[in-house]
């Protein structure tokens, strides 16, 4: 086929852009880095290198699938988060970089308080990005990862094993706190819960609609699961413990009102993401 790396990125990147994918050329870079096992710098250092027919065929097949707006992460079965490569499948939501704000806040809290052997609960673990990240970044953390989906927990287990965190993470099938024992107490409860309303769901882009719906929607206003977490979490927190969870861009005020109904919380803080959008709620006992 006689295409070099730079030429293929340009040609096939434009093909993706024609179907409404803004970062077409960047996606071609991701595809080639994955197939060739190199980073972006090495990709361009070898930009004039001719690709084998086999690699080029694989690229064209991936582009063909991606043109349907099926998520690239599902096609490649991988997604990068916090500097680590995670396995993903349609059983779990594709990780988003905004969740790094939640992980940074969690790591910062444990480190600043110098909590020894912190016990952390991850509700709705999905691909395991939160559980694995905090387990890897906090030396002596003990993490319990729970999910309503057994298929999602399988993905969590695989990522924990692949990334060397399985000895610090326990896994349990549970709908929120349903299978958490009353005797179990945590320094920190984390979650990236579903928070999209049914109305908002109708206008999501095709890539997001490929995520499991149970990972996205939560009632008419998108706040059903968040309300349950806020209500139940104090029963499972150590004194001085915190819950941290992602929220939708227009939900901060309503989440604050929900938290105010529960007198056990001493404070609530809202963190913004890199786009200056309200992203993480932190409630403290």
SEVO-49098 format. One record per residue (C-alpha): residue in one letter; x, y, z. Coordinates in pm, 1 decimal, always signed. Layout:
N
A, X, Y, Z
...
This chain:
285
X, +0.0, +0.0, +0.0
X, +313.3, +216.4, +33.4
X, +190.0, +468.4, +291.3
X, +419.3, +620.7, +550.0
X, +307.7, +719.7, +899.5
X, +260.0, +1092.2, +835.4
X, +69.7, +1034.4, +513.1
X, -165.0, +779.8, +670.4
X, -237.6, +1008.6, +967.4
X, -328.4, +1290.8, +729.6
X, -540.5, +1081.6, +491.3
X, -735.6, +877.9, +745.4
X, -759.7, +1163.4, +995.3
X, -944.9, +1364.4, +732.6
X, -1178.8, +1067.4, +676.5
X, -1277.2, +1077.5, +1043.7
X, -1319.9, +1453.1, +1042.8
X, -1563.4, +1424.5, +751.9
X, -1802.0, +1223.6, +971.6
X, -1793.2, +1481.7, +1251.5
X, -1502.7, +1359.0, +1462.7
X, -1315.0, +1677.9, +1550.1
X, -978.7, +1531.3, +1647.4
X, -946.5, +1291.3, +1356.9
X, -570.4, +1322.0, +1315.0
X, -512.5, +1292.2, +1689.7
X, -716.3, +972.1, +1689.0
X, -498.8, +834.3, +1409.0
X, -197.1, +905.4, +1625.8
X, -357.4, +709.4, +1910.1
X, -439.5, +419.5, +1676.1
X, -85.7, +399.0, +1539.4
X, +76.1, +435.7, +1881.4
X, -136.5, +145.7, +2002.4
X, -67.2, -78.7, +1702.5
X, +304.9, -0.9, +1687.7
X, +363.2, +9.2, +2064.5
X, +532.7, +349.9, +2055.6
X, +467.7, +694.7, +2201.8
X, +369.9, +1001.6, +2000.1
X, +725.9, +1138.8, +1986.4
X, +866.1, +815.9, +1842.9
X, +574.5, +800.2, +1602.8
X, +682.4, +1127.5, +1441.2
X, +1053.8, +1057.7, +1467.9
X, +974.7, +769.8, +1231.9
X, +713.3, +962.8, +1035.8
X, +859.8, +880.9, +696.1
X, +875.0, +508.0, +768.4
X, +663.3, +295.7, +535.9
X, +402.1, +88.4, +716.0
X, +361.8, -282.4, +657.7
X, +54.1, -395.2, +466.3
X, -69.1, -572.1, +780.6
X, -52.0, -259.4, +998.4
X, -214.4, -46.4, +731.9
X, -498.3, -297.2, +693.7
X, -554.6, -288.2, +1069.9
X, -562.3, +91.6, +1065.9
X, -818.4, +98.4, +784.0
X, -1036.2, -155.1, +966.9
X, -1027.5, +51.6, +1287.3
X, -1108.4, +371.1, +1095.7
X, -1401.9, +194.6, +928.3
X, -1546.3, +104.9, +1271.3
X, -1471.5, +448.4, +1415.1
X, -1653.1, +622.4, +1128.9
X, -1975.7, +476.1, +1273.9
X, -1898.6, +690.5, +1586.0
X, -1834.0, +380.0, +1795.1
X, -1586.9, +483.8, +2069.3
X, -1222.6, +439.2, +1979.4
X, -1150.9, +314.6, +2331.6
X, -1386.0, +19.2, +2284.3
X, -1234.4, -58.0, +1943.8
X, -879.4, -57.4, +2083.8
X, -993.3, -203.3, +2418.4
X, -781.5, +52.8, +2600.9
X, -798.3, +397.2, +2756.6
X, -531.2, +603.6, +2930.2
X, -601.1, +751.2, +3274.1
X, -361.0, +910.4, +3522.8
X, -66.7, +793.4, +3314.9
X, -176.4, +428.4, +3305.8
X, -330.1, +218.7, +3030.5
X, -659.4, +57.3, +3132.9
X, -850.4, -219.2, +2959.1
X, -1205.6, -115.2, +2868.7
X, -1502.0, -300.8, +2723.7
X, -1865.8, -208.5, +2653.3
X, -1944.4, -339.7, +3003.8
X, -1799.1, -19.7, +3150.7
X, -1810.5, +352.6, +3086.2
X, -1517.7, +494.1, +2890.7
X, -1293.9, +681.4, +3139.7
X, -1292.1, +1059.3, +3111.9
X, -1003.9, +1289.7, +3213.8
X, -1236.1, +1489.6, +3442.1
X, -1231.6, +1199.5, +3688.9
X, -865.6, +1278.4, +3755.6
X, -991.1, +1579.1, +3957.5
X, -1166.0, +1333.9, +4191.6
X, -856.2, +1115.0, +4223.5
X, -630.8, +1415.2, +4289.8
X, -865.3, +1534.1, +4565.9
X, -875.4, +1187.5, +4723.6
X, -497.4, +1144.4, +4718.9
X, -446.0, +1497.7, +4851.2
X, -686.7, +1441.6, +5142.0
X, -526.4, +1115.4, +5256.1
X, -174.4, +1256.4, +5226.7
X, -253.5, +1587.4, +5397.8
X, -419.1, +1413.0, +5692.8
X, -138.2, +1155.2, +5710.0
X, -394.8, +877.6, +5748.1
X, -219.8, +546.0, +5798.0
X, -361.1, +242.4, +5614.0
X, -657.9, +444.7, +5482.5
X, -972.2, +249.0, +5408.6
X, -1138.0, +366.2, +5087.2
X, -1467.6, +264.9, +4925.3
X, -1519.4, +308.8, +4549.7
X, -1889.9, +294.6, +4460.0
X, -1963.6, +199.4, +4099.3
X, -1605.5, +98.5, +4026.2
X, -1661.2, +29.1, +3655.5
X, -1326.7, +1.2, +3477.3
X, -1149.3, +47.7, +3810.4
X, -975.2, +374.0, +3725.9
X, -1051.2, +526.5, +4067.8
X, -977.4, +213.3, +4272.8
X, -655.2, +133.6, +4089.7
X, -531.3, +493.3, +4084.5
X, -573.8, +554.5, +4457.4
X, -435.3, +208.1, +4536.7
X, -125.3, +275.0, +4327.8
X, -73.0, +632.8, +4446.5
X, -129.6, +565.2, +4819.5
X, +121.5, +311.6, +4947.0
X, -78.2, +147.8, +5225.6
X, -437.2, +206.8, +5109.1
X, -701.2, -63.1, +5144.5
X, -966.1, -21.9, +4875.0
X, -1306.0, -188.5, +4843.2
X, -1440.5, -167.1, +4487.0
X, -1812.8, -232.0, +4444.4
X, -2038.1, -231.6, +4140.7
X, -2393.2, -335.8, +4058.6
X, -2262.3, -509.2, +3745.4
X, -2065.6, -834.5, +3770.3
X, -1936.6, -774.5, +3416.0
X, -1800.6, -436.1, +3523.1
X, -1634.2, -590.8, +3828.3
X, -1459.3, -836.9, +3598.5
X, -1305.3, -539.3, +3417.9
X, -1205.9, -383.2, +3751.9
X, -1037.7, -709.6, +3855.3
X, -849.8, -736.9, +3525.7
X, -716.6, -381.4, +3549.0
X, -616.6, -426.5, +3913.0
X, -423.7, -740.6, +3816.2
X, -269.2, -592.7, +3501.1
X, -153.6, -281.0, +3684.7
X, -25.4, -450.8, +3998.4
X, -289.1, -332.7, +4245.0
X, -490.5, -648.1, +4309.9
X, -333.4, -710.7, +4651.6
X, -466.0, -375.3, +4776.2
X, -819.5, -395.1, +4632.5
X, -1115.0, -611.4, +4736.4
X, -1407.7, -658.5, +4499.3
X, -1774.4, -696.6, +4582.3
X, -2101.6, -706.3, +4392.7
X, -2323.0, -439.8, +4547.9
X, -2586.9, -186.7, +4451.0
X, -2443.4, +117.2, +4631.6
X, -2426.3, +22.9, +5002.7
X, -2655.9, -280.0, +4976.3
X, -2381.4, -537.2, +5047.7
X, -2163.3, -318.4, +5268.6
X, -2172.1, -431.0, +5630.9
X, -2272.7, -184.2, +5901.3
X, -1948.1, -263.4, +6082.3
X, -1737.8, -150.8, +5784.2
X, -1613.2, +205.7, +5817.0
X, -1411.0, +407.1, +5565.4
X, -1191.6, +714.4, +5578.1
X, -1303.7, +806.4, +5229.6
X, -1593.7, +711.3, +5002.1
X, -1546.6, +785.2, +4632.1
X, -1780.4, +760.6, +4335.0
X, -1829.7, +864.3, +3976.6
X, -2204.7, +798.7, +3987.1
X, -2458.8, +827.4, +3706.4
X, -2578.9, +1188.4, +3706.7
X, -2737.9, +1254.0, +3366.5
X, -3111.0, +1324.9, +3346.8
X, -3335.6, +1130.3, +3113.0
X, -3389.9, +1446.5, +2908.6
X, -3016.1, +1516.9, +2875.0
X, -2957.0, +1155.3, +2773.1
X, -3156.5, +1205.5, +2453.5
X, -2908.7, +1462.0, +2319.3
X, -2580.2, +1288.3, +2405.9
X, -2328.8, +1225.5, +2124.6
X, -2311.4, +872.1, +1979.5
X, -1983.3, +798.7, +2155.0
X, -2135.4, +860.3, +2499.2
X, -2452.5, +668.9, +2413.1
X, -2231.1, +362.7, +2364.1
X, -2159.0, +363.8, +2740.2
X, -2384.6, +142.3, +2956.0
X, -2693.4, +351.0, +3028.1
X, -2688.3, +243.3, +3392.0
X, -2354.3, +426.8, +3422.6
X, -2501.6, +749.9, +3288.7
X, -2862.2, +817.3, +3391.5
X, -3016.7, +851.2, +3733.6
X, -3379.7, +957.9, +3733.2
X, -3559.0, +1262.2, +3603.1
X, -3299.6, +1512.8, +3728.2
X, -2999.0, +1280.9, +3727.3
X, -2971.5, +1304.0, +4106.7
X, -3129.0, +981.0, +4235.3
X, -2803.7, +792.1, +4297.4
X, -2625.3, +1100.0, +4432.5
X, -2912.9, +1153.1, +4677.6
X, -2885.1, +791.3, +4796.7
X, -2508.5, +820.1, +4843.1
X, -2539.6, +1144.7, +5040.1
X, -2810.5, +993.9, +5261.8
X, -2638.3, +664.0, +5339.1
X, -2266.5, +747.8, +5339.1
X, -2241.0, +882.9, +5699.1
X, -2327.9, +536.5, +5833.1
X, -2010.3, +402.0, +5672.0
X, -1764.7, +684.7, +5740.7
X, -1502.4, +713.7, +6013.1
X, -1520.3, +1030.9, +6226.1
X, -1373.3, +1308.0, +6013.2
X, -1424.0, +1103.6, +5697.4
X, -1527.7, +1243.8, +5361.4
X, -1727.7, +1146.6, +5056.9
X, -1617.0, +1273.0, +4716.4
X, -1815.8, +1224.4, +4397.8
X, -1851.0, +1365.3, +4049.9
X, -2147.5, +1583.0, +3960.4
X, -2298.0, +1727.3, +3643.8
X, -2206.9, +2076.4, +3526.3
X, -2535.2, +2229.9, +3646.4
X, -2590.0, +2032.2, +3967.1
X, -2373.9, +2200.7, +4233.4
X, -2651.0, +2410.2, +4387.4
X, -2896.7, +2119.0, +4400.9
X, -2634.3, +1886.1, +4548.9
X, -2562.0, +2145.1, +4819.0
X, -2931.4, +2162.2, +4906.3
X, -2954.7, +1783.4, +4926.7
X, -2654.1, +1770.6, +5160.8
X, -2801.3, +2039.9, +5385.0
X, -3088.5, +1804.9, +5471.3
X, -2843.6, +1578.9, +5653.3
X, -2714.0, +1736.3, +5973.2
X, -2417.6, +1497.5, +6009.5
X, -2226.8, +1677.5, +5734.4
X, -2014.5, +1966.4, +5856.4
X, -1923.8, +2115.4, +5519.0
X, -1948.0, +2082.8, +5143.2
X, -1690.9, +2196.8, +4887.8
X, -1730.1, +2200.9, +4508.6
X, -1419.9, +2158.3, +4292.0
X, -1396.7, +2271.0, +3932.4
X, -1228.1, +2080.7, +3650.4
X, -970.8, +2222.5, +3408.1
X, -1253.3, +2371.6, +3200.2
X, -1376.7, +2568.0, +3504.5
X, -1687.6, +2346.6, +3529.7
X, -1824.1, +2227.0, +3866.8
X, -1708.6, +1863.8, +3876.4
X, -1653.3, +1718.2, +4224.4
X, -1851.0, +1751.8, +4547.7
X, -1673.1, +1689.3, +4878.9
X, -1882.1, +1636.9, +5193.6
X, -1714.5, +1610.7, +5534.6
X, -1835.4, +1468.2, +5863.1
